[in-house]
Amino acid sequence: MTALRKQLSDAKNRIKELVAQVDSLTTQKNQLVADVEVARNEKEAVTAENVELKERLEKGAMPQFGTLITSAFDDAKKLTTKAKSIDRFTITLDVLENPMVTTVVEEEVTIRLIDPGGGVLSVTNKSLQDKSKVYSLKNAITFDGALQKVKWSFPPKGTLKGKLKKGKYITELWTRDLLRQKNTFELK
């Protein structure tokens, strides 16, 4: 009988040890579950912050433009403001340095030359369209973050001689469906 009591006592002690071990393991498991939840929440916060920073970087990494200048030239390539003698327009602008640009960006630039009557000068528009979709020039620039000078001629081919009216003209620069710059000039 004493041997059975000893076995029973040993078994009770072993049960106490195992219960203590189970309690300890349960506490460790609960702590690990809490740690995993904290880590998951931190990861979600960092991921959200990364998305926000990436969006800011993308917005900041777009080309910024310097002053838009429209010059009118006659067929002898002399600067003029006389509507009847203008052969072509030259549009010049700077794409400003932007250190936020880390990869080469391809940007489509749309130029609209608007005459005194509100019409858009265009060599490509042969049919009636929504006026907001008509443009004078549409070119892509490749931008790597360094200062860049851009110079375009309108019309790319042919001449404007005798086709322009006297009055105020507007030049608009559009990118990403947003008006970035606008200037006016007058022809006599």
Disulfide bonds with the S-S distance in Angstrom:
none
